[in-house]
Amino acid sequence: MQGARGMSALQTGLLFLPGAIGLAVGSPVGARLAKRYGVGPVSGVGLLVVAAGFLANLTYGIDTPLAWFCTVGFVTGVAMGLGIAPTVAAVIAVLPVDRMGAGSAVNNTVRQVGSVLGIAVLGTILTTAYRDRIAPFLANLPAGARDAATPSAERTRAVADALHRPELTDAANRVFVASMHVTAASAALTLAAGAVLLIVAFRRRHTAPSPDREVPMVALERA
């Protein structure tokens, strides 16, 4: 991406700040909308927008402006807030008051385990796609260099620098972007399926907390 070369770890982390801000903005909005329209429509639409955000990754290239990356991150963060907050409230709201703490803990555990598994699966897709696509560019290298360059784009670039092969660095960048597109498309399809499932599951239920039974804020904070 344009401007991303030579960035420090701190600068790279700051690029993801708009997504975190969007999540903070979207969560309270999602909770309010769910009381009016129901959990299914609000959370389902939120997940569909997140899926669209992943599809927007397909527009990323080596020269994509960082402002576009941050914009997509913010919109995706807002949509994640719309999807997560109403669902958490719905899960906790159906529990007896004395079980809300335990329910919140279980919900949080399931969410975190799901996040770890999702990262592992998407990471595997990214790595596999990269290895398959970079292989033709490494075919003429010695076996040792080829093995060292195969695992990741960073390793490929390191080998390219050591061998003074700038064309290999360019290939690593282009192949990584293409592999990221495959990963983003896979995530988008999974999210879209989850959104449809959520909408169908809640289509006949309005599970937002009723006015006479608000979910304690401490329960939501634990989630």
N, C-alpha and C positions, 0 to 999 in steps of 0.2 A: 504494500500500500504506500501511497505517496507520503513521504515524511516519516515512515516507520523505520527506515534503515538507521541503524546506529542508536536506537532509543535505549535508555536505561530500563531496568526492571521497574523502577518507580514510575517512569513516564508511561510504560506499557500498562501498568496497573491503573493509572489515572484514566486511560482510555475506556476502562470498564465502569468508571464512576457514573456516567449518565445512566447506565442500566440500573445501578443500585438506587439512584435518585428516582428513576421511573417507578421502581418497585415500591418505594416509600410513598410516592404520589398515588399510585394505582390501588394500593391495598384499602385505604379508607373509602375511596370512591366505590370500589367493588362491593364492600360491605353495605354501603348505603343503597346501591342499585339493586342488590340482591333482595333487600327488604321490600322493594317495590315490584320487581319483575321476576323474582325467583332465582334460585341458585343455578339451575340448569342453563337458562339463556345467558346469564351474565358470565358465569365461569366458562361455559362452552364457547361463547364468542371470544372471551379473553384468550382461551387456548388456541382458537383458530387464528387470532391475530399473532400470537407467538409463533405459530406454524408459518404464517406469512413472513414474520421476521426472519425465520431461518431460511425461507426461500429467497429473501432479499440478499442473503449471503451469496447467492449465485451471481449477483451483480458485482461482487468484489473481485478486483484484479490487482495486479502488482502496482498499478498507478492510481488506484481508487483513493480519493481524498479522505483523510481521517475524519473530517467533519461528517461525511456520510455514514461512516462506521459508528460514530457517536450518536447520530440521529436515529439510526436503526436500533442501536442499543437502548436508547431512552424509550422509544415506542414499544419495544419488546418488553422492557421492564415494567412499564405501565400495564401492559396486557397481562403480564405474569401476576401483578398485584390483583387485577380483576379476577383472575382465575383462582388464585390461592386463597385469598381472604374469605370469600363466601363459602368455599368448600370446607375450610377449617371450621368456620362458625357452624356450618350445617352438621358436621360430624359431632361437634361438642354439644350442640343444642339438643340432640336426641337422647343425651345421657342424663341420668339422675344427677342432681347437684353434687351429691357426695362422690360421684364417680368422674366428675369433669376433670379433676387433676390427673387421674390415671389415664383417662381417655386422651387428654392432651399429650401426655408423655408417649403413649402408644402411637398416636398420629404422627408426632414428631419423629419417632424412631423409624416408622415406615417410610416417611418422606425422605429422611436422610439416607436410609438404605437404598431406596429407589434412586436417589441422586447419584450415589456411588456406583450402582450398577449401570445406570445410564451413561455416566462418564466412561466407565470401563468398556461398554459396548461401542460407544461412539469413537473412543480412542482406538479400539481394535479396527473399526472400519477405516478410520483415517490412516492408520499405520499400514494396513493391508493394501489399501488403494494406492498409497504412496510407493510402497515396495514394488507393486506390479507395474506401475507407470514409469518409475525411474530406471527399472532394469535395462531397457534397451539403450539408455544413455550411458550405462556403466559397462556394457558388454565388452568394450575394447580395453578396459583397465586390467592391470594385473589382479590375480585372484585376491591377494591380501587387501589391496586398495578397494576392490569391488565389495568385498565383505564389510569393510569398514564404512563405506559410503552408503550402504543399502538401508540401514535401519531408519534414518530420519533425514529431513532436509538439512538440519544443522550439521549432522555428520557428513552429509554430501558436500556441503559448502566448505567444511574443514578440509576434506580431502582435495577438493578443487583448489583451495588456496595453497595447499602443500604441493600440489602438482602443477600449479600455475595454469589452471584450466578455467578461465573465466566463463567459457561457454557452458561448462558443467554447473557453475553457480547459477547461471541464468536458467538452465534446465531444471535445477532443483527448485527454484522459486516458482516457475510455471507449473511444475508437477505438483508442488505442495498446494497451490491455489486450486488446481483441478481436483485434488484429493479432498480438499476442504469442501468443495462444492458437492461432492458425492456424500460426504458426511452430513452436511447441512440438509440435503434433500432427504436423506434417511430419517433425520430427526424430525423434519417437517411432516413427513408422511405418518410417523408414529404419533406425533402430537395431534394431527388432524383426526386420526382414528380415535384417539383418546377423547377429543372434544366431542365427536359424534356420539361416542358411548356415554359420555357425561350428560349430554343433552337428552338422550333417550332415557337414561336412568332417572332423570329428574323431571321428565316431561309432565308427570301427573302429580308431582309433589312440590310443595312450597316449603322448603326446609329452613328458610331463614328464621332466626329467633323471633318469636312473637313479642309484642310490646310488654306483656306481663311476665316474660321469662327471658330476660336479656342474659347473654353469655357473659360471665364475669371477665373483665379485662385481663386479669391475671392468667386465666386459662388461655386466652388468645396470645398473650405474650409468650407463654411457654411453647406455643405452637410455632 
